Structures are given as structure tokens and as C-alpha cells.
Amino acid sequence: MQQALSHLAQDVASAKEQGRYRTYLNLERRAETAPRAVLHAADGPREITVWCSNDYLSLSHHPTVADAVADAVRGVGLGTGGARSISGTSTFHEDLEAELASLYRKERALLFSTGFAANDATLSVLGRRIPGLVIFSDELNHASIIQGIRNSGAQKRIFRHNDTGHLRKLLEETDPDAPKLVAFESLYSMEGDFSPVREIVDIAEESGALTYLDEIHSVGIYGEEGSGYAEQQGVRDRITVFQGGFGKGLGGAGGYIAGPASVIDSVRTFAAPFVFSTSAPAPLVAGALSALRLVRHDSTQRDLLRARAAELKEGLAARGIPVISRDSHVVPVLVGDPHRNKQVSALLLGDHGIYVQPVNAPTVPEGTERLRVTPTSRHTAEDVQTFVEALDAVWSAAGLPRGR
């Protein structure tokens, strides 16, 4: 037994040497002062500013959303008491699925406890239940998509990131009679770049392929109704299956899919992560429903986010601080070394009270280690200026190159 445990300890020690060991801050987030939070550290509590939250639209503490959650928990309590098939379906779940189907112009929608489970379960079922299915996957797809494809047992073809020419070539090389599915994301959150959604849909349709689009980092932020980037690009009606979630732009937790009734019924019947998981608490679902309705009819928060993101990118560019992509509201700052990446993060926190989590391999490829900087709608223009000046000072202190 001790030998087995020593192997684990050696793995952890190796991860630390390589700069891959993950550390976590003990944060007390406060709704009234976000994006400020209280850091509880060994030397006592102190206030910091968070610059790496996925709560892009600050809806986790929006009064309308908070009131919906509070009303629901007072009315029905917290947990649902079981999986959806036992006692875990409520009017909140039904209403949210109906709202999602309406938003995406699809026949049905289905809720999951996490976005990871939504991808894993759906792709697993599609690969196992459609005979001979070949899945075409972008090489930078999220781990949940990769796991779903792996668990499906289906044949897979990996195309280079956002390379539509490579995708077309792989499709042309595949048996024209084989059923096909193209799985990709609209916004790659570690790169900060958008996929060429319209081109991918065109190519998929030419080959008779289904499309599976993960919109989880675009929901609430892009499109007139906030359904995501496909809506903004005018192809919402041409996507076969949408996947999204409530833990980013919508400020809550959980995931979902929306698509044809045949897909939804197959997943709710055959997907073990759905069938055997306790359903999301009704108050959490009530909050998600409130947030979704809010962004469909009010663009205030996404307008604020876009303004802050534009200011941030302009400020970093003016100082020659390299970013991987300027496409979206996600701004990945390229450091390129795991230890220096942690150093920059530590200096920002220790000297400036700014928290940005370093992202190292294996989450991103070696040599592309980065700070994944994310403004929110609650950051102000002054916050942006403070952040840019702090990063500029730390960049110089760390001796990092500029203008790459």
C-alpha cells in the first residue's frame, strides 16, 4: 500500500517541479462589492480585486436573480430529493427547458447538473446510438467534449484548430454514406478566439453532417437575445444541437443541451450522467431562468462587459503586453513559461491586490502558459486602468518581453 501511495506523492512532486501544481485561494466573495473579494490568507484577511472570474455579466449577484433564488428556496426548499426520473423534476425545471427551447428555436431542451456532464453525456449517447457515426472535433475542444467522444466509442477525426480547410479535407476523405457530426466551440475560452462558425456550418451541410456547438462561454453575451455567437453570426437556426451552461455568463451553475426531439429523448433515456444524477436544486434552476430571461430582454450587462473588454485590450496593446487573441471578452495574456507565469500572478496579488490565476500545461500547451484575464460588467474603467498599470509594472519587474 505504501509503495502505491508513494507513486502518487512522486507524481505530485513532479507536478510542482514542472510548475503544474494547482493552488487555490480562499476567497470570500461579496455580492455588494464585486469584483472585490476578501482573501483569507495566513497573514490575515485583506481585500483584493478578482480578474479571472467567469461571472462575465455579474449575474451571480444581480438583484433580480438573487430575488428569484431566495423566493424559490423559501417556497420549495433546497434539494429536489432525487434524479429527474424519481422526484427531481419541478415546474422550475420544466419552465427553464421550455425557455431554452424557445431561445434556440429547437424542439426540446434538457438540463444537466454541470456543463461538463452535458457534453460528456450527449456526445457519448450520439456516438453509441447512431451506428457508424464519425465525429469531427476541433483539436482545442474542451476536455468534456473530448471525454464524451472517447466514451462514445465512435470513430473520430481531429481537425486543426479553426482550420476549415483541414475539416473539409477530413470530411471528403470519409465514407460519404457514413453519418457524421462536427463538434466545436463558438468561443475557445483559453485562446479567447471565436471559431469560424458560419464556414464550419456551410462545410458540414455540404457533407450532410450534423453540427454540435458548445456555446458555454458565449451565452448571455453575444446575439441580440444573448443565445450566443451563432445567433450573432446569423446561423442559430442551422445548428443541430446546442450545448451551454449557466456557470459563466448567466452567473449560476449547471448545463444544458437544446436540439431535435429525437436527440433530447435519446439523451434523457440512455445517458447515465443524466439518468443517475440528482437534479439541480430548484432554487438554482429558478435563478438560471431569471438570468436567462434577463439577458434575452436587457443588454445592459453585456454592453458594460464589451466596453470594459475593449478598454482592457487597448490598454495592454499600448504597453506592448502580448495577448493571444483580441477577438472576445476573454483576454489571454501570453507569458510562455510556467514558473514566470506563477511569478507574475503572485506579484499581482502580493503587490497590487489583483487576483489572476496562472494557466499552465497541461491545460494549455507547453510554452503558451498564460494569464486568462476576464473583465466583468461590474469592473469600472478605473479598475481597468489600475489593472493595466499593475500588470505593466509586474511585466517589467519579471523582465518579460513585450510586443510579441
C-alpha positions in Angstrom: 0.0 0.0 0.0 2.8 2.5 0.9 4.5 1.9 -2.4 1.3 2.7 -4.2 0.8 5.9 -2.2 4.4 6.9 -2.8 3.8 6.8 -6.5 1.1 9.4 -6.0 3.3 11.6 -3.9 6.0 11.4 -6.6 3.5 12.5 -9.2 2.6 15.5 -7.1 6.2 16.4 -6.5 6.9 16.2 -10.3 3.9 18.4 -11.0 5.3 21.0 -8.6 8.7 20.9 -10.2 7.1 21.4 -13.6 5.0 24.3 -12.4 1.8 22.3 -12.9 0.7 22.0 -9.3 -2.6 23.9 -8.8 -3.1 26.1 -5.8 -6.4 27.8 -4.7 -7.2 31.0 -2.9 -9.6 31.0 0.0 -11.9 33.8 -1.2 -15.0 35.3 0.4 -16.9 36.8 -2.5 -19.3 39.6 -1.6 -22.2 40.5 -3.8 -22.3 44.1 -2.8 -18.7 44.8 -3.6 -17.9 42.6 -6.6 -15.5 42.3 -8.3 -13.8 42.8 -4.9 -13.5 39.9 -2.6 -11.8 39.1 0.8 -8.8 36.9 0.6 -8.3 34.8 3.7 -4.6 34.0 4.0 -2.1 33.0 6.6 -1.3 36.7 7.4 -5.0 37.6 7.8 -7.9 38.7 5.6 -7.5 41.5 3.0 -9.5 42.9 0.1 -8.4 42.0 -3.5 -9.9 42.6 -6.9 -10.7 39.4 -9.0 -9.8 39.5 -12.7 -10.3 35.8 -13.5 -14.0 35.1 -12.9 -16.3 33.6 -15.5 -19.2 35.5 -14.0 -18.9 37.8 -17.0 -22.2 39.6 -16.7 -22.1 39.7 -12.9 -25.5 37.9 -12.7 -24.5 35.8 -9.8 -25.3 38.7 -7.5 -27.8 40.6 -9.7 -30.7 41.6 -7.5 -33.3 40.2 -9.9 -31.6 36.8 -10.0 -30.9 36.8 -6.2 -34.5 37.5 -5.5 -35.6 34.6 -7.8 -33.3 32.2 -5.9 -34.5 33.5 -2.5 -38.2 33.2 -3.4 -37.7 29.7 -4.7 -35.8 28.4 -1.6 -38.4 29.9 0.7 -41.1 28.3 -1.4 -39.8 24.9 -2.2 -36.7 24.4 -0.1 -33.2 23.5 -1.5 -32.7 20.0 -2.9 -35.1 18.2 -5.3 -34.8 14.9 -3.5 -33.6 12.8 -6.4 -32.9 12.2 -10.0 -35.3 13.6 -12.6 -36.9 10.2 -13.1 -37.6 9.8 -9.3 -38.6 13.0 -7.7 -36.2 15.6 -9.2 -38.4 17.3 -11.8 -40.1 20.6 -10.8 -42.0 23.3 -12.5 -38.8 25.3 -12.5 -37.0 22.6 -14.5 -39.9 22.4 -17.0 -40.1 26.2 -17.4 -36.3 26.6 -17.9 -36.2 23.8 -20.5 -39.1 25.5 -22.3 -37.3 28.8 -22.2 -34.2 27.3 -23.6 -36.0 25.6 -26.5 -37.6 28.9 -27.3 -34.3 30.8 -27.2 -32.5 28.3 -29.5 -35.6 27.7 -31.8 -35.4 24.0 -31.1 -38.0 21.3 -30.3 -36.7 20.4 -26.9 -34.0 21.2 -24.2 -32.6 19.2 -21.3 -30.9 20.3 -18.1 -27.7 18.8 -16.5 -26.0 19.4 -13.2 -22.9 20.6 -15.0 -21.8 21.7 -18.4 -19.2 19.0 -18.4 -21.9 16.4 -17.9 -24.0 17.8 -20.7 -21.1 17.4 -23.2 -20.0 14.1 -21.9 -23.5 12.6 -21.8 -24.7 13.9 -25.1 -21.7 13.0 -27.2 -21.5 9.6 -25.6 -25.1 8.8 -26.5 -24.9 10.2 -30.0 -21.7 8.1 -30.7 -23.2 4.9 -29.3 -26.7 5.2 -30.6 -26.0 6.3 -34.2 -24.5 3.3 -36.0 -21.2 4.1 -37.7 -21.1 7.8 -36.6 -17.8 9.6 -37.3 -17.2 12.6 -35.1 -15.0 15.5 -36.3 -13.6 17.5 -33.4 -11.5 20.7 -33.2 -8.2 19.9 -31.6 -8.7 22.6 -28.9 -12.1 21.4 -27.8 -12.8 21.3 -24.1 -11.9 18.3 -22.0 -15.6 17.5 -21.6 -16.1 17.2 -25.4 -13.0 15.1 -25.7 -14.2 12.8 -22.9 -17.7 12.5 -24.4 -16.2 11.5 -27.8 -13.9 9.0 -26.2 -16.7 7.5 -24.1 -18.9 7.2 -27.2 -16.6 4.7 -28.8 -17.3 6.4 -32.2 -14.7 6.9 -34.8 -13.1 10.4 -34.5 -11.2 12.8 -36.8 -9.4 15.7 -35.2 -9.1 18.9 -37.3 -6.6 21.7 -36.6 -7.9 24.5 -34.6 -10.4 26.6 -36.6 -8.9 25.2 -39.8 -11.8 24.9 -42.1 -9.7 23.6 -45.0 -8.5 20.7 -42.8 -12.0 20.0 -41.7 -13.2 19.9 -45.3 -10.4 17.6 -46.3 -11.1 15.1 -43.5 -14.8 15.1 -44.4 -14.0 14.4 -48.1 -11.8 11.5 -47.1 -14.6 9.9 -45.1 -17.1 7.5 -46.5 -19.8 9.7 -47.9 -22.5 7.3 -46.7 -21.3 7.4 -43.1 -23.2 9.5 -40.6 -21.1 12.5 -39.5 -21.1 15.0 -36.7 -18.9 18.1 -36.4 -18.3 19.1 -32.7 -16.8 22.5 -32.0 -17.0 25.6 -29.7 -18.0 29.1 -30.6 -15.6 30.7 -28.2 -12.4 28.9 -27.0 -12.0 30.3 -23.5 -8.3 29.6 -23.1 -7.5 31.2 -26.5 -10.1 33.9 -26.4 -10.9 33.4 -30.1 -14.0 32.7 -32.0 -14.5 29.8 -34.3 -15.5 30.5 -38.0 -19.0 29.2 -37.2 -20.6 30.1 -40.5 -17.9 28.4 -42.6 -18.0 25.3 -40.4 -21.8 25.1 -40.8 -21.5 25.5 -44.6 -18.9 22.7 -44.8 -20.9 20.4 -42.5 -24.1 20.9 -44.5 -22.2 20.2 -47.8 -21.3 16.8 -46.3 -24.6 16.1 -44.7 -23.1 16.3 -41.3 -24.8 17.1 -38.0 -23.4 20.0 -36.0 -22.8 20.2 -32.2 -21.9 23.6 -30.9 -20.6 24.4 -27.4 -21.7 28.0 -26.7 -20.9 27.9 -22.9 -18.6 31.0 -22.9 -20.8 33.0 -25.3 -24.2 32.5 -23.7 -25.7 35.8 -22.5 -23.0 37.9 -24.1 -23.4 37.6 -27.9 -26.5 37.8 -30.1 -29.5 40.1 -29.7 -31.2 37.7 -27.4 -27.9 36.5 -25.8 -28.1 32.9 -27.0 -24.5 33.1 -28.2 -22.2 33.6 -31.1 -24.1 31.5 -33.6 -27.0 33.9 -33.2 -24.7 36.9 -33.7 -23.4 35.2 -36.9 -26.9 34.5 -38.2 -26.7 30.7 -38.1 -28.6 29.9 -35.0 -31.3 28.0 -37.0 -28.7 25.9 -38.8 -27.0 24.3 -35.8 -28.3 20.8 -35.0 -27.5 20.7 -31.2 -26.5 23.5 -28.9 -24.7 23.0 -25.6 -24.4 25.7 -23.0 -24.4 26.4 -19.3 -25.3 28.8 -16.5 -22.0 28.9 -14.7 -20.4 31.6 -16.9 -22.3 34.5 -18.4 -25.5 33.6 -16.6 -23.9 33.6 -13.1 -25.2 30.2 -11.7 -24.3 26.6 -12.3 -25.4 23.7 -14.5 -25.5 22.9 -18.2 -28.0 22.1 -20.9 -28.5 21.0 -24.5 -31.1 22.1 -27.0 -31.9 20.3 -30.2 -34.3 18.0 -32.1 -36.7 15.9 -30.0 -35.0 12.7 -31.1 -31.7 13.8 -29.7 -33.2 15.1 -26.4 -35.2 11.9 -25.9 -32.3 9.7 -26.7 -30.1 11.5 -24.2 -32.7 11.6 -21.4 -33.3 7.8 -21.9 -29.7 6.5 -22.4 -27.3 9.0 -20.8 -26.1 7.6 -17.4 -24.8 11.0 -16.2 -28.4 12.3 -16.6 -30.4 9.3 -15.5 -28.4 8.6 -12.4 -27.6 12.1 -11.1 -29.6 14.1 -8.6 -31.2 17.0 -10.4 -30.1 20.6 -9.8 -31.7 22.3 -6.8 -34.9 24.1 -7.8 -33.7 27.5 -6.5 -30.6 27.2 -8.6 -32.8 26.5 -11.6 -35.1 29.4 -10.7 -32.0 31.7 -10.7 -30.9 30.4 -14.1 -34.4 31.0 -15.5 -34.4 34.6 -14.1 -30.9 35.3 -15.6 -31.8 33.8 -19.0 -35.0 36.0 -19.2 -33.0 39.0 -18.1 -30.4 38.7 -20.9 -33.0 38.0 -23.5 -34.6 41.3 -22.9 -32.0 43.6 -21.5 -28.5 44.2 -23.0 -27.2 46.5 -20.2 -24.8 44.0 -18.7 -23.3 42.8 -21.9 -22.9 46.4 -23.1 -20.9 47.1 -20.0 -18.8 44.0 -20.4 -17.9 44.8 -24.0 -16.9 48.3 -23.0 -14.5 47.1 -20.3 -13.1 44.4 -22.6 -12.3 46.9 -25.3 -10.6 49.2 -22.8 -8.5 46.4 -21.4 -7.3 45.2 -24.8 -6.4 48.8 -25.8 -4.5 49.4 -22.6 -2.5 46.2 -22.9 -1.7 46.9 -26.6 -0.5 50.4 -25.8 2.1 48.8 -23.4 3.2 46.0 -25.7 1.9 43.3 -23.4 1.2 40.3 -25.7 -2.2 38.7 -25.8 -3.1 35.5 -27.6 -6.3 36.8 -29.2 -8.2 40.1 -29.3 -11.4 38.5 -30.5 -13.6 38.4 -27.5 -14.2 39.4 -23.9 -11.7 36.8 -22.8 -8.2 38.3 -22.9 -5.4 35.6 -22.5 -2.0 37.3 -21.7 0.9 35.3 -23.0 3.7 34.6 -20.6 5.2 31.4 -22.1 6.8 29.9 -19.0 5.1 28.1 -16.1 7.3 29.4 -13.3 7.3 33.0 -14.6 3.6 32.7 -15.1 3.2 31.9 -11.4 5.6 34.7 -10.6 3.5 37.3 -12.4 0.3 36.1 -10.7 2.0 36.2 -7.3 3.4 39.7 -7.8 0.0 41.0 -9.0 -1.6 39.5 -5.9 1.1 40.4 -3.3 2.0 43.9 -4.5 -1.2 45.1 -6.1 -4.1 43.1 -4.6 -5.1 41.7 -8.0 -6.0 38.1 -8.5 -5.5 36.4 -11.9 -5.0 32.6 -11.8 -2.0 31.4 -13.9 -2.9 28.8 -16.5 -0.1 26.3 -17.2 0.2 23.0 -19.0 -1.5 20.6 -19.4 -4.5 22.9 -19.5 -2.7 24.7 -22.3 0.3 23.6 -24.5 3.7 23.9 -23.0 5.3 27.2 -24.0 2.0 29.0 -24.1 1.4 29.5 -20.4 -0.8 32.5 -19.8 -2.9 34.6 -17.5 -6.5 34.3 -18.5 -7.8 37.8 -17.8 -11.6 38.3 -17.8 -13.2 41.6 -17.1 -16.8 41.6 -16.0 -19.7 44.1 -16.2 -19.0 45.2 -12.6 -15.5 46.3 -13.3 -15.2 50.0 -13.9 -13.0 52.0 -16.3 -10.9 52.9 -13.3 -10.5 49.2 -12.5 -9.2 48.6 -16.0 -6.7 51.4 -15.7 -5.5 50.1 -12.3 -5.1 46.6 -13.7 -3.2 47.6 -16.8 -0.8 49.8 -14.8 -0.2 47.0 -12.3 0.5 44.4 -15.0 2.7 46.8 -16.8 4.8 47.2 -13.6 4.9 43.5 -12.9 5.8 42.7 -16.5 8.9 45.0 -16.2 9.8 43.5 -12.8 9.7 40.0 -14.2 11.8 41.0 -17.2 9.3 39.7 -19.7 9.5 40.7 -23.4 7.0 43.0 -25.0 5.4 43.3 -28.4 5.3 39.6 -29.3 
